[in-house]
Amino acid sequence: MFSKQVADTGRVLVPALLGAGAMALPSASADGDVLHAAQYPWSHNGVFSSYDTASIRRGHQVYKEVCASCHSMKFVHYRNLVGVCYTEDEAKALASEIEVADGPDDNGEMFDRPG
């Protein structure tokens, strides 16, 4: 019985000592060795500020003409651009320019449809 009590004490004592040892280790934040993200005075910061719509349109145009040949934006929907840099009609016109893989149809075949 005595040996069982010693074994049970060891099960509790060892993790407690390890935990106390970990608490004694110096932490990076306590020493001031933390690297914080730089703060820039962006023009779109603040409650009443907004994005530069013309710049976003230019960036999207560059993407379509240069970057889209290698990089997809398959997780960005045209509806996400409404209110940011395009109106709803403009976004619909942009979406209609592309073909989207869809399906399967009644025959089990994939087909392309207008975006």
FISETI-143952 format. One record per residue: residue in three letters; x, y, z of N, C-alpha, C, O, CB in turn. Coordinates in pm, 1 decimal. Glycine has a CB too. Example, Ala and Ser with C-alpha at 12.3 -4.5 7.8 and 13.67 -1.06 7.14 Angstrom:
<pts>
[pt "ALA"; [1319.0; -569.0; 780.0]; [1230.0; -450.0; 780.0]; [1320.0; -330.0; 780.0]; [1423.6; -331.9; 846.5]; [1130.8; -447.3; 904.6]]
[pt "SER"; [1285.0; -225.0; 708.0]; [1367.0; -106.0; 714.0]; [1290.0; 3.0; 787.0]; [1340.9; 113.8; 803.9]; [1408.4; -59.8; 572.5]]
</pts>
This chain:
<pts>
[pt "MET"; [82.1; -119.1; 0.0]; [0.0; 0.0; 0.0]; [86.1; 124.9; 0.0]; [54.7; 222.0; -68.8]; [-93.2; 0.2; 119.5]]
[pt "PHE"; [193.2; 123.2; 75.7]; [280.9; 238.9; 82.1]; [342.0; 267.4; -55.0]; [353.1; 383.3; -94.9]; [391.2; 216.9; 186.6]]
[pt "SER"; [381.9; 162.0; -127.7]; [443.6; 182.6; -258.9]; [343.1; 239.6; -359.3]; [381.4; 315.5; -448.4]; [501.4; 50.6; -311.8]]
[pt "LYS"; [214.6; 203.9; -345.8]; [112.4; 259.9; -433.4]; [94.4; 409.2; -408.0]; [76.0; 486.3; -502.1]; [-20.4; 186.7; -413.8]]
[pt "GLN"; [99.5; 450.4; -281.1]; [86.5; 592.1; -249.0]; [204.6; 671.1; -304.7]; [187.5; 783.0; -353.1]; [76.1; 612.1; -97.2]]
[pt "VAL"; [324.1; 613.2; -298.0]; [441.9; 680.7; -351.8]; [429.5; 693.6; -503.0]; [463.3; 797.5; -559.7]; [571.0; 604.4; -314.4]]
[pt "ALA"; [381.3; 588.7; -568.2]; [365.0; 593.7; -712.8]; [260.9; 698.6; -751.4]; [281.0; 772.9; -847.5]; [324.8; 455.7; -767.3]]
[pt "ASP"; [148.5; 705.6; -676.6]; [46.1; 806.1; -705.0]; [99.2; 946.7; -682.1]; [66.3; 1038.7; -757.0]; [-77.5; 782.3; -618.4]]
[pt "THR"; [180.4; 963.7; -580.1]; [239.6; 1094.9; -553.7]; [332.5; 1134.4; -667.5]; [338.1; 1251.3; -705.4]; [316.2; 1094.5; -419.7]]
[pt "GLY"; [405.6; 1037.3; -722.4]; [496.2; 1064.3; -833.2]; [421.5; 1107.2; -958.2]; [471.0; 1189.9; -1035.0]; [580.1; 942.3; -863.0]]
[pt "ARG"; [302.0; 1051.4; -979.5]; [221.9; 1088.8; -1096.2]; [176.4; 1234.4; -1087.9]; [163.5; 1301.2; -1190.5]; [100.1; 996.6; -1108.9]]
[pt "VAL"; [153.1; 1281.9; -971.2]; [109.1; 1419.3; -952.9]; [228.8; 1513.9; -942.7]; [225.5; 1625.5; -994.5]; [21.2; 1430.8; -827.9]]
[pt "LEU"; [332.6; 1468.6; -876.4]; [447.6; 1553.8; -848.0]; [528.0; 1586.4; -973.1]; [570.6; 1700.6; -990.6]; [537.0; 1487.3; -746.1]]
[pt "VAL"; [549.6; 1488.5; -1060.4]; [632.5; 1511.9; -1178.7]; [569.8; 1616.6; -1271.3]; [640.0; 1710.0; -1310.1]; [653.9; 1380.8; -1255.0]]
[pt "PRO"; [441.6; 1606.5; -1308.9]; [384.0; 1711.9; -1392.9]; [383.5; 1848.1; -1323.8]; [400.9; 1950.7; -1389.6]; [242.4; 1674.7; -1432.4]]
[pt "ALA"; [364.0; 1850.2; -1192.3]; [364.9; 1977.2; -1119.7]; [502.3; 2041.8; -1125.0]; [513.4; 2163.2; -1141.9]; [322.3; 1956.3; -974.2]]
[pt "LEU"; [605.4; 1962.6; -1110.9]; [741.6; 2016.6; -1117.3]; [774.6; 2063.9; -1258.4]; [838.5; 2167.6; -1276.3]; [843.6; 1911.0; -1071.7]]
[pt "LEU"; [731.4; 1988.5; -1357.1]; [755.7; 2030.9; -1495.2]; [682.8; 2161.9; -1526.0]; [737.5; 2249.8; -1592.7]; [711.1; 1921.1; -1593.5]]
[pt "GLY"; [560.7; 2174.2; -1477.6]; [484.9; 2296.4; -1498.1]; [549.4; 2414.8; -1428.8]; [554.7; 2524.1; -1485.1]; [343.5; 2279.0; -1448.9]]
[pt "ALA"; [598.4; 2394.7; -1307.7]; [666.3; 2501.3; -1235.0]; [795.3; 2541.0; -1306.3]; [830.8; 2658.8; -1310.1]; [696.3; 2457.5; -1090.7]]
[pt "GLY"; [864.8; 2443.1; -1362.4]; [987.8; 2472.5; -1436.0]; [959.0; 2552.3; -1561.9]; [1035.9; 2641.5; -1597.7]; [1060.6; 2343.5; -1471.9]]
[pt "ALA"; [849.2; 2521.4; -1629.5]; [812.8; 2594.6; -1750.6]; [774.5; 2738.5; -1717.6]; [801.2; 2829.4; -1796.2]; [697.2; 2524.4; -1823.3]]
[pt "MET"; [712.4; 2759.7; -1602.5]; [674.4; 2894.7; -1561.2]; [797.3; 2978.8; -1530.1]; [793.3; 3101.2; -1542.5]; [582.1; 2889.5; -1439.2]]
[pt "ALA"; [905.8; 2915.1; -1490.1]; [1026.4; 2987.3; -1453.7]; [1107.0; 3030.2; -1576.5]; [1195.6; 3114.8; -1565.2]; [1112.1; 2901.7; -1362.9]]
[pt "LEU"; [1077.3; 2972.7; -1694.1]; [1150.4; 3009.7; -1814.6]; [1115.0; 3151.9; -1855.9]; [999.3; 3192.3; -1844.3]; [1120.2; 2911.3; -1928.9]]
[pt "PRO"; [1211.0; 3227.2; -1903.2]; [1179.0; 3363.5; -1945.8]; [1096.9; 3361.8; -2074.6]; [1121.7; 3280.9; -2164.0]; [1307.9; 3445.5; -1965.9]]
[pt "SER"; [1001.2; 3449.6; -2082.9]; [919.6; 3456.8; -2203.6]; [965.2; 3575.2; -2288.4]; [1018.4; 3673.6; -2236.9]; [768.9; 3469.3; -2168.2]]
[pt "ALA"; [943.6; 3563.9; -2418.3]; [989.1; 3668.2; -2510.3]; [913.5; 3798.2; -2487.6]; [972.2; 3905.9; -2498.0]; [972.2; 3622.6; -2655.3]]
[pt "SER"; [785.0; 3790.3; -2456.9]; [707.1; 3911.8; -2440.6]; [743.4; 3986.2; -2313.4]; [731.1; 4108.5; -2307.6]; [560.1; 3879.5; -2440.5]]
[pt "ALA"; [788.0; 3914.0; -2211.3]; [826.5; 3978.9; -2087.0]; [956.1; 4057.6; -2103.9]; [978.9; 4155.0; -2032.2]; [841.6; 3875.6; -1975.9]]
[pt "ASP"; [1039.4; 4017.3; -2196.0]; [1167.2; 4084.8; -2217.3]; [1158.3; 4196.5; -2320.9]; [1256.1; 4268.2; -2342.1]; [1271.4; 3984.7; -2260.0]]
[pt "GLY"; [1044.9; 4212.2; -2384.7]; [1032.2; 4313.4; -2487.8]; [1089.4; 4270.0; -2621.4]; [1116.8; 4354.9; -2706.2]; [1098.9; 4438.7; -2443.7]]
[pt "ASP"; [1108.4; 4140.7; -2642.8]; [1164.7; 4089.2; -2766.3]; [1056.2; 4054.4; -2867.8]; [1073.3; 3961.7; -2946.9]; [1250.0; 3967.4; -2737.6]]
[pt "VAL"; [946.9; 4126.4; -2866.6]; [836.1; 4098.3; -2956.2]; [844.2; 4193.3; -3074.9]; [865.4; 4313.4; -3057.8]; [699.7; 4111.8; -2882.8]]
[pt "LEU"; [827.5; 4139.7; -3193.9]; [827.4; 4221.3; -3315.0]; [683.1; 4249.4; -3353.3]; [608.7; 4158.2; -3389.3]; [903.9; 4150.7; -3431.7]]
[pt "HIS"; [644.4; 4374.5; -3345.5]; [507.3; 4414.4; -3378.4]; [499.4; 4456.3; -3524.8]; [598.4; 4501.1; -3582.6]; [459.6; 4529.7; -3286.4]]
[pt "ALA"; [382.7; 4441.8; -3583.6]; [361.2; 4483.6; -3721.9]; [373.2; 4635.7; -3732.0]; [332.3; 4709.4; -3642.3]; [222.4; 4436.0; -3773.0]]
[pt "ALA"; [429.0; 4678.7; -3840.7]; [445.1; 4822.0; -3862.2]; [309.5; 4888.1; -3884.0]; [220.8; 4828.4; -3945.2]; [537.6; 4848.7; -3982.2]]
[pt "GLN"; [292.8; 5007.3; -3836.0]; [169.5; 5083.3; -3853.1]; [194.1; 5190.2; -3958.3]; [281.2; 5275.5; -3940.9]; [122.1; 5146.8; -3718.2]]
[pt "TYR"; [119.0; 5186.5; -4066.3]; [133.9; 5282.0; -4173.8]; [12.2; 5373.8; -4178.7]; [-98.3; 5330.2; -4146.3]; [153.4; 5210.2; -4307.9]]
[pt "PRO"; [29.4; 5496.9; -4217.5]; [-84.4; 5590.0; -4226.1]; [-161.0; 5572.3; -4357.1]; [-158.7; 5661.0; -4442.5]; [-35.7; 5735.4; -4213.3]]
[pt "TRP"; [-228.7; 5458.8; -4373.4]; [-303.3; 5432.8; -4496.1]; [-415.5; 5533.8; -4510.9]; [-474.6; 5577.2; -4412.0]; [-359.4; 5289.7; -4497.0]]
[pt "SER"; [-444.2; 5570.6; -4633.8]; [-549.9; 5668.2; -4658.5]; [-688.8; 5609.9; -4634.6]; [-784.2; 5685.9; -4617.6]; [-539.9; 5720.4; -4800.4]]
[pt "HIS"; [-703.2; 5477.8; -4632.8]; [-834.6; 5417.0; -4613.2]; [-857.6; 5374.1; -4468.4]; [-954.1; 5303.0; -4440.6]; [-850.4; 5297.4; -4705.1]]
[pt "ASN"; [-771.4; 5415.4; -4376.0]; [-794.0; 5389.1; -4233.7]; [-894.8; 5489.3; -4179.9]; [-905.9; 5600.5; -4231.5]; [-661.0; 5396.5; -4153.3]]
[pt "GLY"; [-966.1; 5451.7; -4079.5]; [-1060.3; 5542.8; -4016.7]; [-1203.8; 5506.0; -4046.9]; [-1233.3; 5425.1; -4134.9]; [-1033.6; 5683.6; -4061.2]]
[pt "VAL"; [-1291.0; 5567.7; -3971.5]; [-1432.3; 5536.2; -3979.5]; [-1494.7; 5585.3; -4109.5]; [-1575.2; 5514.8; -4170.4]; [-1505.0; 5595.9; -3861.8]]
[pt "PHE"; [-1457.6; 5706.5; -4152.2]; [-1522.1; 5766.5; -4268.2]; [-1438.4; 5755.1; -4394.9]; [-1470.7; 5818.4; -4495.4]; [-1551.8; 5911.0; -4240.5]]
[pt "SER"; [-1334.2; 5677.7; -4392.7]; [-1247.5; 5663.0; -4508.5]; [-1293.4; 5546.1; -4594.7]; [-1372.7; 5462.7; -4551.0]; [-1102.0; 5643.3; -4464.6]]
[pt "SER"; [-1243.2; 5541.0; -4716.8]; [-1279.0; 5431.8; -4806.6]; [-1161.0; 5401.7; -4897.8]; [-1060.6; 5472.9; -4897.7]; [-1405.5; 5466.9; -4889.7]]
[pt "TYR"; [-1174.8; 5296.6; -4974.2]; [-1071.2; 5257.6; -5068.4]; [-1070.9; 5351.9; -5188.7]; [-1170.9; 5417.5; -5218.2]; [-1091.5; 5112.0; -5113.9]]
[pt "ASP"; [-959.6; 5357.3; -5255.7]; [-947.4; 5435.8; -5378.2]; [-1004.3; 5351.3; -5492.1]; [-937.7; 5260.5; -5541.8]; [-797.3; 5477.5; -5406.1]]
[pt "THR"; [-1125.3; 5380.9; -5532.3]; [-1195.8; 5301.0; -5632.1]; [-1122.1; 5296.2; -5764.8]; [-1114.4; 5190.4; -5827.3]; [-1334.9; 5355.6; -5653.3]]
[pt "ALA"; [-1068.0; 5408.3; -5808.6]; [-996.2; 5411.9; -5936.3]; [-873.1; 5321.0; -5931.8]; [-841.6; 5253.8; -6030.0]; [-954.6; 5556.5; -5970.7]]
[pt "SER"; [-804.8; 5319.2; -5819.5]; [-686.7; 5233.8; -5805.3]; [-725.3; 5086.4; -5806.5]; [-655.0; 5004.5; -5865.6]; [-611.6; 5267.4; -5676.0]]
[pt "ILE"; [-835.2; 5052.5; -5742.4]; [-881.0; 4913.3; -5742.1]; [-920.5; 4870.9; -5883.6]; [-890.4; 4759.0; -5925.2]; [-1000.6; 4894.9; -5644.5]]
[pt "ARG"; [-986.6; 4957.9; -5956.8]; [-1023.2; 4926.6; -6095.6]; [-898.5; 4905.0; -6181.5]; [-893.8; 4811.9; -6262.0]; [-1109.5; 5039.7; -6155.2]]
[pt "ARG"; [-797.4; 4991.1; -6164.4]; [-673.3; 4974.5; -6240.8]; [-606.5; 4842.4; -6205.0]; [-558.3; 4771.0; -6292.9]; [-576.7; 5092.2; -6214.4]]
[pt "GLY"; [-603.6; 4810.3; -6077.8]; [-543.9; 4684.3; -6034.5]; [-616.5; 4563.7; -6091.3]; [-553.2; 4465.7; -6130.7]; [-542.9; 4676.6; -5883.9]]
[pt "HIS"; [-749.5; 4570.3; -6095.7]; [-827.6; 4460.6; -6152.8]; [-803.4; 4449.3; -6302.7]; [-797.5; 4338.9; -6356.9]; [-977.1; 4480.7; -6124.9]]
[pt "GLN"; [-789.4; 4563.1; -6369.7]; [-761.3; 4562.0; -6513.1]; [-624.2; 4500.1; -6540.7]; [-609.5; 4421.1; -6633.9]; [-767.9; 4704.9; -6570.5]]
[pt "VAL"; [-524.1; 4535.5; -6460.3]; [-390.4; 4476.5; -6474.8]; [-397.0; 4326.9; -6449.2]; [-334.9; 4248.8; -6521.4]; [-289.5; 4543.3; -6378.1]]
[pt "TYR"; [-471.4; 4286.2; -6347.3]; [-486.7; 4142.9; -6319.6]; [-544.2; 4071.1; -6441.1]; [-491.4; 3968.3; -6483.5]; [-577.3; 4120.5; -6196.6]]
[pt "LYS"; [-652.8; 4125.1; -6497.4]; [-718.1; 4059.1; -6611.3]; [-625.5; 4048.0; -6731.1]; [-627.2; 3947.0; -6801.5]; [-844.0; 4134.7; -6651.0]]
[pt "GLU"; [-544.4; 4150.7; -6755.3]; [-460.4; 4152.7; -6874.8]; [-327.2; 4081.5; -6857.3]; [-271.6; 4031.6; -6955.1]; [-435.4; 4293.7; -6915.8]]
[pt "VAL"; [-274.5; 4075.4; -6735.4]; [-140.5; 4021.7; -6714.4]; [-141.1; 3897.9; -6625.3]; [-90.9; 3792.6; -6664.4]; [-51.3; 4127.9; -6653.8]]
[pt "CYS"; [-196.3; 3910.4; -6509.2]; [-181.6; 3807.5; -6405.3]; [-274.1; 3687.3; -6424.7]; [-239.7; 3575.9; -6385.3]; [-207.6; 3868.4; -6270.0]]
[pt "ALA"; [-391.0; 3709.1; -6484.9]; [-492.0; 3603.3; -6495.0]; [-446.1; 3485.6; -6579.1]; [-502.7; 3376.8; -6568.2]; [-619.0; 3659.0; -6552.7]]
[pt "SER"; [-344.7; 3504.8; -6663.1]; [-298.0; 3392.8; -6743.8]; [-234.3; 3284.2; -6657.5]; [-233.4; 3167.6; -6696.9]; [-198.4; 3441.4; -6848.4]]
[pt "CYS"; [-181.4; 3319.5; -6541.6]; [-116.8; 3220.6; -6453.6]; [-185.6; 3205.5; -6318.1]; [-179.3; 3098.7; -6257.1]; [27.4; 3258.9; -6431.5]]
[pt "HIS"; [-250.6; 3310.4; -6270.9]; [-305.8; 3312.0; -6135.2]; [-456.8; 3326.0; -6139.5]; [-510.4; 3414.4; -6206.4]; [-244.3; 3426.3; -6052.7]]
[pt "SER"; [-524.7; 3238.2; -6067.6]; [-670.6; 3244.9; -6068.2]; [-721.2; 3322.6; -5947.1]; [-652.1; 3337.7; -5846.4]; [-731.1; 3103.6; -6069.8]]
[pt "MET"; [-841.4; 3370.0; -5960.4]; [-913.3; 3431.9; -5849.4]; [-1044.6; 3356.6; -5832.3]; [-1151.0; 3417.2; -5819.4]; [-938.0; 3585.6; -5874.3]]
[pt "LYS"; [-1035.8; 3223.6; -5832.4]; [-1158.0; 3143.8; -5832.2]; [-1237.5; 3154.6; -5702.8]; [-1353.3; 3113.1; -5698.5]; [-1124.3; 3000.6; -5857.4]]
[pt "PHE"; [-1177.8; 3209.5; -5597.1]; [-1251.1; 3224.6; -5472.4]; [-1303.4; 3366.6; -5452.8]; [-1363.8; 3396.6; -5349.8]; [-1163.0; 3185.9; -5356.2]]
[pt "VAL"; [-1280.5; 3454.3; -5551.0]; [-1333.7; 3589.8; -5546.5]; [-1449.8; 3595.4; -5644.6]; [-1431.9; 3571.9; -5764.0]; [-1223.6; 3697.1; -5580.8]]
[pt "HIS"; [-1566.1; 3626.0; -5595.4]; [-1685.4; 3631.2; -5679.1]; [-1707.7; 3774.2; -5726.8]; [-1669.4; 3869.8; -5659.5]; [-1809.6; 3579.1; -5602.1]]
[pt "TYR"; [-1768.7; 3787.6; -5841.2]; [-1795.9; 3920.8; -5894.9]; [-1887.5; 3999.6; -5802.7]; [-1879.4; 4122.3; -5797.7]; [-1858.1; 3910.5; -6033.9]]
[pt "ARG"; [-1973.7; 3931.4; -5730.3]; [-2062.5; 4002.4; -5638.2]; [-1984.7; 4067.6; -5524.1]; [-2033.6; 4162.2; -5462.4]; [-2167.2; 3906.9; -5581.6]]
[pt "ASN"; [-1862.8; 4017.4; -5495.2]; [-1780.5; 4078.3; -5391.1]; [-1722.2; 4211.8; -5435.2]; [-1678.9; 4290.5; -5351.0]; [-1668.7; 3984.1; -5351.3]]
[pt "LEU"; [-1720.0; 4238.9; -5565.0]; [-1667.9; 4365.2; -5616.5]; [-1773.4; 4474.9; -5618.8]; [-1741.0; 4592.6; -5634.7]; [-1612.3; 4345.3; -5755.4]]
[pt "VAL"; [-1900.3; 4436.1; -5602.9]; [-2009.6; 4533.6; -5603.3]; [-2000.9; 4616.1; -5475.3]; [-1992.7; 4562.6; -5364.7]; [-2149.2; 4462.8; -5615.3]]
[pt "GLY"; [-2003.0; 4745.6; -5493.4]; [-1995.9; 4835.3; -5379.1]; [-1853.5; 4870.8; -5338.8]; [-1832.6; 4966.3; -5264.0]; [-2066.2; 4774.0; -5263.1]]
[pt "VAL"; [-1756.1; 4795.8; -5387.2]; [-1616.4; 4826.5; -5358.4]; [-1559.6; 4910.7; -5471.2]; [-1502.1; 5016.9; -5447.7]; [-1533.5; 4697.1; -5339.5]]
[pt "CYS"; [-1576.0; 4863.0; -5593.5]; [-1522.6; 4938.5; -5707.7]; [-1611.9; 4931.5; -5831.1]; [-1587.5; 5003.0; -5928.2]; [-1385.2; 4887.4; -5742.9]]
[pt "TYR"; [-1713.8; 4847.8; -5829.4]; [-1802.7; 4836.1; -5945.5]; [-1947.7; 4843.5; -5899.4]; [-1980.3; 4809.6; -5785.6]; [-1776.6; 4703.5; -6022.8]]
[pt "THR"; [-2033.9; 4888.7; -5990.4]; [-2177.1; 4881.6; -5962.9]; [-2224.8; 4740.4; -5996.3]; [-2149.3; 4660.5; -6051.7]; [-2256.7; 4989.5; -6045.2]]
[pt "GLU"; [-2347.8; 4710.7; -5963.1]; [-2401.1; 4577.2; -5990.3]; [-2406.1; 4548.9; -6140.5]; [-2374.7; 4438.3; -6184.5]; [-2541.0; 4562.7; -5929.5]]
[pt "ASP"; [-2445.6; 4649.0; -6218.4]; [-2451.1; 4631.1; -6364.1]; [-2312.1; 4609.5; -6423.3]; [-2294.7; 4527.1; -6513.1]; [-2517.2; 4752.6; -6430.1]]
[pt "GLU"; [-2213.3; 4683.3; -6373.1]; [-2076.1; 4666.2; -6421.9]; [-2022.2; 4528.0; -6386.9]; [-1953.5; 4465.6; -6467.7]; [-1984.5; 4774.7; -6363.5]]
[pt "ALA"; [-2053.2; 4480.4; -6267.3]; [-2008.3; 4346.8; -6227.2]; [-2074.3; 4239.1; -6312.5]; [-2009.5; 4141.1; -6349.4]; [-2038.7; 4322.2; -6078.9]]
[pt "LYS"; [-2201.3; 4256.0; -6344.0]; [-2270.2; 4160.3; -6431.9]; [-2209.6; 4160.9; -6570.9]; [-2195.4; 4055.6; -6633.0]; [-2419.8; 4192.4; -6440.1]]
[pt "ALA"; [-2173.8; 4279.1; -6620.5]; [-2110.9; 4288.3; -6752.7]; [-1974.1; 4219.6; -6751.7]; [-1938.9; 4151.2; -6847.7]; [-2096.4; 4436.4; -6795.8]]
[pt "LEU"; [-1896.6; 4237.2; -6643.9]; [-1767.2; 4169.2; -6632.7]; [-1785.0; 4018.3; -6628.5]; [-1710.7; 3944.8; -6693.6]; [-1692.3; 4216.5; -6507.8]]
[pt "ALA"; [-1883.3; 3972.0; -6552.2]; [-1906.3; 3828.6; -6539.1]; [-1953.9; 3767.0; -6670.7]; [-1924.9; 3650.6; -6698.4]; [-2008.4; 3801.7; -6429.1]]
[pt "SER"; [-2025.8; 3843.2; -6751.0]; [-2076.7; 3788.2; -6876.8]; [-1966.7; 3768.5; -6981.0]; [-1987.8; 3699.9; -7081.0]; [-2184.2; 3879.1; -6933.1]]
[pt "GLU"; [-1850.0; 3828.1; -6958.4]; [-1738.4; 3815.3; -7052.4]; [-1668.3; 3680.8; -7044.5]; [-1592.7; 3645.5; -7135.1]; [-1638.6; 3924.3; -7027.8]]
[pt "ILE"; [-1691.8; 3605.1; -6938.0]; [-1618.8; 3480.0; -6919.6]; [-1711.9; 3360.5; -6932.2]; [-1833.7; 3373.1; -6920.0]; [-1549.0; 3478.1; -6783.5]]
[pt "GLU"; [-1653.1; 3245.6; -6956.6]; [-1726.3; 3118.5; -6960.2]; [-1691.2; 3039.9; -6834.5]; [-1574.3; 3031.8; -6796.7]; [-1692.2; 3035.9; -7089.8]]
[pt "VAL"; [-1791.6; 2982.2; -6769.8]; [-1773.9; 2907.7; -6646.0]; [-1806.6; 2761.4; -6671.4]; [-1908.9; 2729.4; -6731.9]; [-1862.7; 2965.4; -6532.6]]
[pt "ALA"; [-1718.7; 2672.3; -6624.4]; [-1746.8; 2528.7; -6636.2]; [-1860.3; 2494.3; -6539.9]; [-1855.1; 2529.3; -6422.0]; [-1618.5; 2442.1; -6605.6]]
[pt "ASP"; [-1961.1; 2426.9; -6589.7]; [-2078.1; 2393.1; -6509.3]; [-2121.6; 2252.0; -6544.9]; [-2072.1; 2193.3; -6641.2]; [-2194.2; 2494.8; -6532.1]]
[pt "GLY"; [-2211.1; 2199.5; -6469.4]; [-2263.7; 2068.6; -6502.3]; [-2266.2; 1978.0; -6382.2]; [-2242.7; 2022.3; -6269.7]; [-2183.2; 2005.9; -6611.7]]
[pt "PRO"; [-2293.1; 1857.3; -6403.9]; [-2321.0; 1788.6; -6529.0]; [-2464.4; 1813.2; -6576.2]; [-2553.9; 1844.0; -6497.5]; [-2296.1; 1639.3; -6513.2]]
[pt "ASP"; [-2482.4; 1798.4; -6706.8]; [-2614.5; 1814.4; -6764.1]; [-2689.9; 1682.0; -6754.4]; [-2647.1; 1592.0; -6682.2]; [-2605.5; 1862.6; -6910.8]]
[pt "ASP"; [-2800.6; 1669.1; -6825.6]; [-2882.4; 1547.2; -6820.2]; [-2807.6; 1423.6; -6868.6]; [-2840.4; 1311.7; -6829.3]; [-3007.5; 1565.6; -6902.9]]
[pt "ASN"; [-2706.7; 1443.8; -6954.2]; [-2627.4; 1331.6; -7005.8]; [-2503.1; 1304.5; -6922.8]; [-2423.8; 1216.5; -6956.2]; [-2587.1; 1358.3; -7148.7]]
[pt "GLY"; [-2485.9; 1378.6; -6816.2]; [-2368.5; 1360.8; -6730.5]; [-2243.9; 1430.9; -6780.7]; [-2134.1; 1406.0; -6730.8]; [-2339.4; 1216.1; -6715.7]]
[pt "GLU"; [-2259.7; 1518.6; -6879.2]; [-2146.0; 1589.2; -6938.9]; [-2132.1; 1728.2; -6875.3]; [-2230.8; 1792.7; -6839.8]; [-2163.6; 1601.2; -7093.6]]
[pt "MET"; [-2008.1; 1771.1; -6862.5]; [-1981.5; 1907.7; -6816.8]; [-1998.9; 2001.4; -6936.1]; [-1978.3; 1961.3; -7050.6]; [-1837.1; 1920.7; -6754.8]]
[pt "PHE"; [-2036.3; 2124.3; -6909.3]; [-2057.0; 2222.3; -7015.7]; [-2014.8; 2359.4; -6967.2]; [-2001.1; 2382.1; -6846.9]; [-2204.4; 2224.2; -7061.7]]
[pt "ASP"; [-1994.2; 2450.3; -7060.0]; [-1958.4; 2587.8; -7026.7]; [-2082.3; 2674.7; -7039.2]; [-2165.1; 2656.1; -7128.4]; [-1844.2; 2640.3; -7118.3]]
[pt "ARG"; [-2092.7; 2769.4; -6948.2]; [-2204.2; 2864.8; -6951.6]; [-2149.3; 3004.6; -6930.4]; [-2039.0; 3019.7; -6877.8]; [-2311.7; 2830.7; -6843.5]]
[pt "PRO"; [-2222.7; 3106.1; -6969.6]; [-2177.5; 3242.5; -6946.1]; [-2171.5; 3270.6; -6796.0]; [-2256.0; 3223.0; -6720.1]; [-2270.7; 3343.5; -7016.6]]
[pt "GLY"; [-2071.6; 3347.8; -6753.9]; [-2052.1; 3378.9; -6611.8]; [-2161.4; 3467.6; -6561.3]; [-2161.6; 3504.4; -6443.8]; [-1917.6; 3444.9; -6588.4]]
</pts>
